[in-house]
């Protein structure tokens, strides 16, 4: 007999149920565990002798992570009717819990998410541990779903309409303190006092009898009048549409479920929830978002090397050379994660600027409630600065983050080699320069690696770990483990010009400049991109990256792939006219007022017009093709050349590195959605444009065979 749910009796006739899924690191609610829970609840329903029930997890620091992943995957292929049946079964179990003949209290320590949160919402009360690892939430909208086991109905009745709408549509969890303030939990206490406080809460509920009254109240509708309903949902819908741009249906479907059920009796509200879920299951967007969830999950477990015997070295201290935007960001990320960090630059003014950047990162998080002054003090205590590279002598790993100049980097490596300990790892934050070539100027090429962060470091999750020809497996595994320790997602990439993200991004940025010369307006180019789902268009992105960086990176990548790059005289003249740095010319002027659109820069327009060669009028679908087909082709080349190990690395790299629209699943999942043969047919229209629109052999093969980059999901889910 399984020991998933252990039942014991405490003094005073209080039952203690411990959820502890055998041989698993976390508790999840799958078909098997739900069946066992249903059997246990049926037995407990007969126990009129009990005064109450406490429910806890047997996994320290982990409560319930949510639904079983295998069940989650099925939601991408089942029918609405199948989904309704599964949800009804879940509702039945949770309703039985809410009808037990004694008060019930959940004791939450660690992550309580999705179905786990809906489970505790079916209980009379909740007490959370005040530990930093405790988080309670309903993240379903982030994977294209809505809470389907009562969350859209029970949460508004418990904490009120507006706070519930915010939690459900954003998918963001609440820590214990916020949960207590919302009324989601009764109190937040130290983890070792949870059982004691739970017993006390049971006795209080029995003494006052309020648990019976609360049950009756929570089974009713909210009782809002028409004006209250119209105002609340109009505001919420406007906010959600602004955030999702209409490209992610789940938050709006969640709103619909809340709106249609919150004023009804709970039983009828749950039926509205079931109906709403049916609008999402089996949809391409849901399939793409669930696939991203699995790809991300895989990366969190990926050691970065194929040999399971390779173990990463422990990194206790690091050094960072350079205190600019990237250097300071890299140093801050490590110091915030409790790793001793030394920043080095050539003078005190630069060091002062670097420290200010580090402080600004934490201060911005303090302002939004995601950090505390104590976090600032801890970060600064881990951060040391100096103009003397000798402070790197104790560092286990040193990251170079100076200007993108190969000669300057090689000279820096020679100086670092004089002070670093023999076994230390040396890494470069270069975004374009060959790691194999840079390694030639280091004493130990096997312990040299690319560690490419993205700007701004505090917000961008991706780190490209680039292995040169001589980089050892141990070095790769160590840097991958370190990136995870500082809460980043590493993707291992073989050395090539542009690595993964910049190499695949270059054709898109390059084609935008070609379109400008053909007479397409910068606004039309950016509009086609953002309507496709990109966070900003390629022209706006050029302004953000900076003219000098764009030109330099373009030359490096363009020189490596000359048969499919087109040099932009527009960018070159803009740079020559204005210079680099803060004085560099921009395509758009800054907005005149907050919230207004930026206007084209007349000086940039004059240069564009000078280099325009004319062309036929172009509609938006054609602009979209011109931007994204070259990007797709470069992604297929990356796979063909083995630069990354699988399609998921390409897609996650672009999603995390440039904000490729998640609802499309990544560039290769988008290709699967369109179909390989359809893509080959599209490309034939642009054959006159040359190699950059010529289908690759791998794409042609998929078209011939009716294949796809990813295995097609099975349609016979039961």
N, C-alpha and C positions, 0 to 999 in steps of 0.2 A: 504493500500500500504506500502511495506517495506521501511524503511529508511536506507537500507544498504549503498547506495550511495547518499549523499546529494549534490545538485548543488546550488551554489549561485554565484552571479555576484559581483565582486569587482569594485571599480571605475576604469575607463579606459578600460572597456569592457574586463576584465580578468575573466575567469571562475575559481572557486575554487570548486573542487570535494573532498568531505570528505568520506573516506571509514570507516564505523563503523558498523560492524556486530552486530546486536541486540543480547543482552543477552549472549555475549561471551567476554571472557577476552582478546582474541587476534583475529585479522583478519586472516581468511584463505580463500583460493580460492577453493570453491567447485562448484558443478554443478549449484546450485541456484544462488550463487553470480556471477558466470561467465555469466549466462543468463542475469542477471540484468545489468551487466557491458556492455554486448553486446548491449542491448537495449539503454543504455545511450549513448554509443559511436555512435550508428546509428543516434540518435537525434543530437549529437554534430557535426556530419559530415555535417549537413545541415546549421550549424551556421557560415556563412561567415562573420558575423558582429563581431565576437570575435577576440581579438588581441592575445589571448593565453590562456592556461589552466595550472593551478596548481593542483597537486594531492597530498593529504595528508591523514594521518590516524587520526581518531577521538579518538584513544586510546593513552593516554599519555605514551611516552616511548616505544610504540610498533607500528611497521609499518605493515608488513605482514609476518606472520610466515611461509607461504608456502601453500602447497596444503592441502585440508581438509583431516583429518585422515581417514575417511571412504572411500574416494576415493583412498587413498594410500593403504589401506588394499586390495582393489579390484585388484590392480596390480599383486598380487601374484597368482591370479587364472584366469585372463582374457586371451584371445588369442591375438597373435600379431596383428590380423586383427582388433579386438576391440580396442586395444591400438592405432593403427594407426588412427582410426576414431576419438578417443578422442583427440589425439594430433593435428590432422588437425583442429578440432574446436577451440582449444586454439590458434593455429597459426593464424587462421583467425581473431579472436578478436584482438590479439596483432598487426597483420598487419594493421587492421583498425585504431588502435590507432596511429601507426606510419605514417598513411596517413591523419590524421586530417588536415584541411586547416589552421592551425595556430600552432605556436610552443608550445610544451608541456614540463613541468618541474615537476619532482617528488620531493617532500619535505620529506626527510627520517629522522625519529627520532625513534630509536630503532632497533629491529631485522628486517632485510629485507632479507628473505631467500627463496631459491628455486623458486617457481612460482612467488613470490613477486619480486625477483630480475629480473626475466625474464620480468615481467610487466614493471618495470622501465627502462629496457634496450630497450623497444619498444618506449620509449619517447625520446624527443630531448635532454634533459639534466636532471641532477640530482644534488640536493644540500642536504647535510647531516648535521645533528646536530653533534657538536663536543663532545657530551656527551659520557661517557665511555660505556653506554649501546647500542650504535649504532654499528651494525655489518651488513655487506653486503656480501652475499656469495651464493654459489650454492652447498649445502651439499649432493646432491642426491647420489653421489657415495658411501657415507657412509652407505646408506641403500640399496645398490645393484642396483641403478638406474643410469641414466644419466639425465642431464637437458633436458627436452623434449618439452618445450614451447619456443624454440629458443635460449636457453642459449649457446649451443655448437657453434652456428653460429654468434650470435650478439656480444658476449663478445670478441672473437678474433678480430672482425672488429673494436671494440671500443678501446681496450687497447693493442692490439698487440698479436701475436701468443703465445710467450713463457709465458708471465704473465697469459694469459687466460688458457693455458694448466695446469699451476701450480695450479691455483684456482680451476679448474674443477676437475682435477684428485685427488687432495688432499681433496677437500670438505671443506677446511678451509676458514672461513670468513675473511674479512678485516675490520679493524676499520675505522673510518671516515678519519683519517689522512692518512692512507695507501691508502684508496680508492681515495682520492684527488691526491696523488702522482702518482697513476696509471693512472689517467684520467677517472676513473670509475664515479667519481662525479666532478662537477665543482668546488665546494668549501665545506669546513666544517666550520659551523658557530654556534653560540649559538642557542638553540632550539627556543627561543622566537623571533629570527630574521628570521626564515625560510621563512615566508610568505613575509616579506619585501624584503629579498634577492631574493626570487623567482620572485616577480614582477619586480625587477630591471633586473633580467636575461632575462625575457620575453621581456622587452623593448629593451635590448641590442640586442637580437636575431632579433627582428623586424627591428631595425634600420640598422643592417648590412646585414640582409638577409642571414646570414651564415647557418641558420637552414635548408634552402632549399638545399644548397650545401652539407651540411653534410649528409642529407638524401640520396642524390644521391650517395655519396661516400660509405655510409654504406650498400647500396643495391648491391654494386659490390663485386667481390671476392677480396682477399688480394693481388693478383698479384705476388705471390712468384714464383721464378723459381724452376726448378727441384732439383738443388743442395741444395737450402735453405730448401725445403720441406724435402728432404731425411735426411739432417743433423738434423733438428729440431725434426723430429718424431723418428729418430733412438735413439737420446739421451733421449727423453722423454719416449719412450717405454722401454729402458733399465732401467731407473730409476724406472718406475712403476713396472716392473717385479721384480726388486730387493726388492721393498717395499712390494709387495703383494705375492711374491713367487708363482705367477700364480694361487693363490687360490681364488682371488676376481676378477671376470671378468669385473665388471662395469668400472673401470678406463681405461682399455684397449679398451672397446667398446666406451667410451667417446672419446678416442684418435682417434679411427677409424672414428667416426662421424665428428670430427673436420677436420681430414685429407681429408676425401672424400668430404667435403662441403665448406671448407674455401676459396678455389680458384674459386668457382662457384658463379654465381649471388645468392643473398640471397634466393630467392624463391626455387631454386634448392638445396641449402644447407639445407634448412628446410626439404626437402624431404629425404635427406640423414640422417638427425637427426631422423625422424620418423622411417625410416627403421632400424636404429641402435637400437632404443628402443625395437623394436620387438624381438631382440636377447635375451633380458633379461626378459621380462614379463613372468610370469607363471613358472619361473625356481625355483628349490628347494632352491638355494642360496638366491635368491631374497626373497622368502617366509621366510627363516630363519632370514635374516637381518631385514626385516620389522617386524617380530615377536619380535625381540630383541628391536626394537624401541618402540613397544607398551609395552613390559615388563618394559623397563626403564621408560617410561612415567607413568606407573602404580605406580612404586616405588616412583617417585617424588611426587605423590599425597597421597601415603599411610601413614596414621598417625601412623602406627605401632600397633594399638590396634583396636579391633572390636567395642568397645563402643563409639559411636559418641559424647557422652556427656563429655568424658575425654578431658581436655584441657592441653596442655603442659605448664609448668612453664617457665617464662622468665629467661634466663641465661645471666647475664651481666658480670660475671667474673669467671675464672676457675683457678685451681691450677694443676700443673703437678709434680708428684714426680718421679725423675729420669731424667737425661739429656743425656742418651745414644742416639743411633740412633733413637729409637722409641720415647723416651720421648721428645727429642728436636724436632722431626718431628711433634708430636702431639701439642706441645706448639706453634710451628711456624704456623701450620694450623689455630689455633684459633687466634693468634695475627694478622696474615695477614687478617683475616676476621673482624677485629675491636673489638675483645673481649679481655678485660684486662686479662692478663695471668701471673701467678707467677710460675717460675720453681724453684724447690728445689732439692739440692743434698748435699752430705756429706762434700765436700770441694770446695774451690775456683777454683782449677784446673779443676774439672769436670764441674763446672758452666761455666768457660771460654770456654771449649770445646763445651758445649751445645749452647752457644751464637754464637760460630763460625759456628756450623752446621746450626743454624737458618739463619745466614747471608748468608751462602753459597747457601741455597735454593733460596733466593730472588736474589742473585747475578747471579745465573745460569739463572734465568728468565730475568734479565736485559740484559744479553749477547745475548739472542735470541729475544729481543724486546718485551717480554710479561710483563715486569715490568719496572718501572722507579726508579731513585734514591729517588724520593719522596715516593714511595711505601716502600722502605727500611727504610726510616726515620719513616714512620707511623707504620711499624711493630715493630721496636725497641722501639718506644715510648709506645707500648702496652705490652712490655715484661719486667717483673721484675724478678730478681734472688735473691736467699738467701740460706744460709745453715740452716736457722731456719724455721721449719715447721709452726711457728706462723703466717707467712705471708698468710697461708691458711684461716685465721680466717674470711675473708670477701668473700671467694670464694663460689659461688653458686653450683659449681660442682668441684670435685677433681678427677683427673685420676692418678692412680698408674701405673707406667711404669718401674718397676725395674726388676731385674733378675728373670727368670722363676723358682722360688723356693717357694714352698707353705709356708714353715715356715717363710721365710723372708717377704713374702707378709703379712701374718697374723700379724707379729710383726709391720710392717709398718702401718697397719690399726689401731692397738691399739694406736699407737702414734698420728696418724692423728685425731682419735676420741677425743683426749684431747684438740684439738685446733679448730676443724671445728665447724661451727654454727649448731645448732640442725636440721634445715630444709635442710641442704645441701645434695646433692647427692654424693655418693662415687662410683667410677667406677674403674674397673681393666682392663688393656690391656692384660691380660693373653691370651695365644693362646691355652692352653690345660687344665688348672686346673678348676675343677668344681666351678662354680659361687655359687651354693647352699652351697657347703662346705666352700668356702671362706667367705660367708656371715655370718657364725656362729661367726666369730671373729669381727663383726662390730656391733655397737650399734643399728642400724636401718636396718635390712635386707630388709625391704620393699623399702628402698632408696639405695639399692646396686645393681649394674648391671655390666655386662660385656660390654666393649666398645673396641672391638678388631680391631685395625688398622692393615694395611698391609704395609710391607716394600718395597720400600721407601714411606713414608707417603705422601710426596708432589706429587707423581705421581700416587699412587694407590688410586682408587676411592672408594673402598668398605670399609664399616665399619660393622662388625657383632655386633648387639646389642643383648646380651645374657641375657635372663631373668631367674633368679633362681626361686626356688619354691615359695619364698616369695616376689619377686620383684613386686611392684605395677604397675598398668596400667599407672598411672601418671608419674612414673619414666621412664617407657619405652617410652611413648609419648614425654617426655621432651628430652630424649637423641636422639630419632629419629629426632626431630625438630632441635636440636643442630647440628647433623651431616649434615643435609641439609644446615644449615646456613653456615657451613664451606666448602660447595661445595663438600660434599661426598654423596655417595649413601648408605643409611643404609638398612640392611636386618635383621629383627627380627628373632632370633633363640632361641629355647628352650635349656636349659642346657643339655649337654651330653658330653662325652669325645671327644675332637676334634672339638666340635660345628658343623658347617656345612662344611666349606671349608677344614680344616685339616682332618676332619673325612673322607671325600670323597676322598681327595688326598692321604691319607695313603695307601690304597690298591695298588694304582698305583706305589707309591714310593717303597713299600714293594716288589711288584712283580718284579720290576727292579733288586732288590738285589737277588731275587730267580733266575732270568734269568742269572745273572752273575755266580752264582754257577753252573748253568747248562751248562756253557761254551759259552754263547752268549757274544760277545764282547761289551764293553761299547759304542763303536762307533755305532754298529748295533742297540743297544737299543735306543740311542739318535736319530739316523737317522729315525727309524720307528716312533718315537714320533713327530719329527718336520715335517715329511712328512704327518702325520695325521693332522698337523696344529698347534701343540703346539709351543709357542715361544722358548722353549728350551727343551731338553730331561731331563729325571729324574735324570740321573747321573750328568749332568751339573747343574741341580737345586740343587742337594745335595751339590755341591761345593759352590754354591751361598748362600744357607741357612747356611751352616757351619756344620761341622761334629758333634760337641757337641750338637747343637740344634736338628739336625736330629735324633741322637741317643736318646736324652732325650724325645723329642716329640713322637718318635716311641715307647718308653717304656710305656708312659702314654696311648697312644691310643691302643697299642697292648695288654696291660693288661686289658683294658676295653672290647676288642673283641678278646679274646685268640683263639677262635675256627676258626678264619680266618686270623690270623697273623703268620708270620714266622720270628723268630729272625735272624738277619744277623750277623754271625760271622765275616764277612768281615768288616762291619762298626765298630764293637767292637774292633777288633784288630788294625784297622787303628787309632782309637781314643786312645787306650792304648799305641800304639807305639809312637805316636806323641804328645799326649796331646790335649787340647782344645785351643780355642782362635785363634790368628793369626798364631800360630805355628802348627795348626792342619793339618794333611795330606790332600791332595786333590787328586781326581781321575785324573784330568788333570793339567799339568803344564801350567803356563801363556804362551800365544803366544809369540814367539820369535820376531815377528815384527807385526806392526799394520796391521790388515786385514788378517793375517795368522791364520790358524786353531790351536787351542791348541792341544798339543800332550799328550798322556797318560803318567801318572807319573810312571816311572819304579818301584818305591817302592810300589805303589798301585797295580800294575800288579802282583808283586811278592806275595802279600798277597792274591789277587784274585785267582791266580793259586793254592795256597796252599789249598784253600777251595773249589775248583771246584770238583764236583762229576761226571763230564762228562754228556753226553746226546746226543740225536740225533740232527743232523743239523736242523736249524730252519729258515724258510724263513720269509720275512718281514711281510706278512699278519698275520702269526701266532704270531710273536712278538707283532704286534699291538693288536691282540685279547687278548693276555696275559696281556698287560698293561691296556687296557681300559674296558674290561669286568668286572673285579673286581671293578673298579671305578663305573661303571654303577650299579652294584648290590648294592653297598653301598648307592648310591643315591636313589635307590628304598626303602631301609630300612629307610632312613631319612624321606621319605614321609610316609611310613607305620607307623612310630612311632610318626608322627605329630611334628617332630623337626622344620619343617617349614610349612607354611600354604598352599603352592601350588607349582606345578612343576616349575613355573617361578622363584620362589625364589632360587631353586636349580641351575637352569641354569644360572641366572644372577650372583649368588654367585661365580660360577666357572669361568664364563667369566671375571668378574671384579676382582676376587681374585687370579686366577692362569693363566689367559690368555687362557682359553679353547677356541678353535677356533670359533669366532663368525659366520663364514660362515657355520658352522655345527649347529648353533642355540642353543648350549648347549648340555650337555650329554643326557638329556631326549628327546630333539628334534632329536638328532642323533639316539637315540633308535627308535623313531617313523619312521624315514627314513628307517632304516634297517628292522624294523618290529619285533614285539614281538616274533612271532613264529620262525623267522629266528634266533633271538638271543638265544632262548631256544635250538634250534638245534645246534648252535655254541657251547653253553656251555656244551652240552652232550659230545662233543669231549674231554673236559677237566675235566670230572667228576672224574677221578682218582686223581686229584690234591686236592680234598677235598672240605670242606665247602665254601671256598672263591670263588668257581666256581659253586656253587649250585644255581639254579634259585630261586628267592624269590617267595612267594605266589602271590604277586601283579603282577609280570611279567608273571607267569604261567596263571593267570586269564586273563590278556590281550591277551595272546596267544590263550587261549581257546575261548575267545569271539571275537577275531579279533579286539580288542580295541587298544587304543593308550593313551599316557599320556595327550595329548592335543586334543581338538576337531578337527576333520578333516575339512579343509576349504571346503566351498561349491563350486562346480564346475560350477554352473549355473549363474555366475555373468552376469548381462545384461549391 
